[in-house]
Amino acid sequence: MAHNPQVPQGPDGQGHPDPAGNTQMFRAFVDEGASRPGSRQAAAPAPGGPRVGLIVGVVVVLAVLAGVAWLAFS
């Protein structure tokens, strides 16, 4: 096994336990970060209803296709 100088090694060669390797420690770390006053919260999903971007995209695609067809048949 290769020696990694950035990871401190103990006398038994195992080093310190990795908190990311333990699911409970990782979840505690994530929960701790979410409870800080200055931390960002996950964005709420957009409310239902018409998706304006999707509708505009479909209209643009149809306009381009109509333009190509008009040029091809004229």
C-alpha positions in Angstrom: 0.0 0.0 0.0 1.3 3.4 -0.9 2.3 5.9 1.8 0.3 9.1 1.7 2.2 11.9 3.5 -0.9 14.1 3.8 -2.7 11.5 6.0 -1.1 11.3 9.4 -0.1 7.7 10.3 -0.2 6.3 13.8 2.2 3.7 15.2 -0.1 0.9 14.0 -0.2 2.4 10.5 -4.0 3.1 10.6 -3.9 6.8 11.2 -7.0 8.6 12.5 -10.5 7.4 11.7 -12.1 9.0 8.7 -15.4 10.7 9.7 -16.6 10.4 6.1 -16.2 6.6 6.3 -18.9 6.4 9.1 -22.5 7.1 8.0 -23.6 8.4 11.4 -20.7 10.8 11.7 -21.3 12.1 8.2 -25.0 12.7 8.9 -24.2 14.4 12.1 -21.7 16.7 10.2 -24.3 17.5 7.6 -27.0 18.2 10.2 -24.6 20.3 12.2 -24.0 22.4 9.1 -27.7 22.9 8.4 -28.4 24.1 11.9 -25.9 27.0 11.7 -27.5 30.4 11.5 -25.5 31.5 8.4 -25.8 28.3 6.4 -27.7 28.2 3.2 -30.9 26.1 3.0 -31.8 24.0 0.0 -33.9 25.8 -2.5 -37.6 25.0 -2.4 -39.0 23.4 -5.5 -40.7 25.7 -7.9 -44.5 25.8 -7.5 -46.6 23.8 -10.0 -48.1 25.4 -13.0 -46.9 26.2 -16.5 -43.2 26.1 -17.0 -42.6 29.3 -19.0 -39.1 28.2 -20.1 -40.3 25.0 -21.5 -43.2 26.6 -23.3 -40.9 29.3 -24.8 -38.4 26.6 -25.9 -41.1 24.6 -27.7 -42.4 27.8 -29.5 -38.8 28.7 -30.6 -38.2 25.1 -31.9 -41.5 25.2 -33.8 -40.7 28.6 -35.3 -37.2 27.4 -36.4 -38.7 24.2 -38.0 -41.3 26.3 -39.8 -38.6 28.6 -41.1 -36.5 25.7 -42.3 -39.5 24.1 -44.0 -40.5 27.4 -45.6 -37.0 27.9 -47.0 -36.8 24.3 -48.2 -40.1 24.4 -50.1 -39.9 27.9 -51.5 
